[in-house]
């Protein structure tokens, strides 16, 4: 044994390393927790119950102690998963052609790049630009563009319906409408290059909007007068929440047509556009519309048992 090891061993002996450890003290008795920490059942107030029947918003969800109840937390997580899934869904390469639309593609080369490089989603790649010049109608009044945006789910869902209704509304007003097209990996400003290339008076991009809790299928529409590369957000007007639980595509199409008409009449869009006095007619949504019920995606505890009994 080395001299250092011998010194350490002697030190351990002096400190009592050879003595047995004393017996541990007895542990205190731990009582079992009460069977119901919060004996009062969690119920909505009468006001919250009444209000919840008229909105899909979360009203009167209550709390347990200082936190949300388990079923509320699970519902949040499930709805957040719906939003994540929508953002992660990609528009198939051949989807546009299968649905009779002129296929366009931004300069993005992958879904990851699309999320990280918004600038590349605002310009067409070389092949799409050539295809647009070769096959698209020029000098039109309205050029609609269907696009995936941040929700390909919405584009593949209500997107075609919105495009068809908007096209019919524009044609019914006597305006010329451009070639129906669909852009993949597209951001809002892509409409500027498309509209400039086809020399449209108004460009309207209809694309999947950024999903919220439980709403991964919503569309937004952005319209701009005299589109050109370099337009800012202040040059555009937009409408969001286009889906079954918000503004249905048919109603949204009429509102968008009225908006496009104001742009054509005033020869401007965005901040300078005067929206006062626009006649929206039945597209104004002034009447009562029964709200869509908020769909529960998960159940926990008594809520799950209750749901099972109701379905039986």
ZICOR-V448552 format. One record per helix or strand. SS is the DSSP state (@ for helix, = for strand). FROM is the first residue (numbers start at 1). TO is the last residue. If there is no record, write none. Layout:
SS_FROM_TO + SS_FROM_TO
//
This chain:
@_3_14 + @_46_52 + =_64_64 + =_67_67 + @_70_88 + @_95_98 + =_102_106 + @_111_116 + @_118_122 + =_124_124 + @_126_135 + =_142_147 + @_152_172 + =_177_177 + =_181_184 + @_190_198 + =_202_208 + =_212_212 + =_215_215 + =_219_225 + @_233_235 + =_236_242 + @_249_266 + @_270_272 + @_281_284 + @_302_311
//
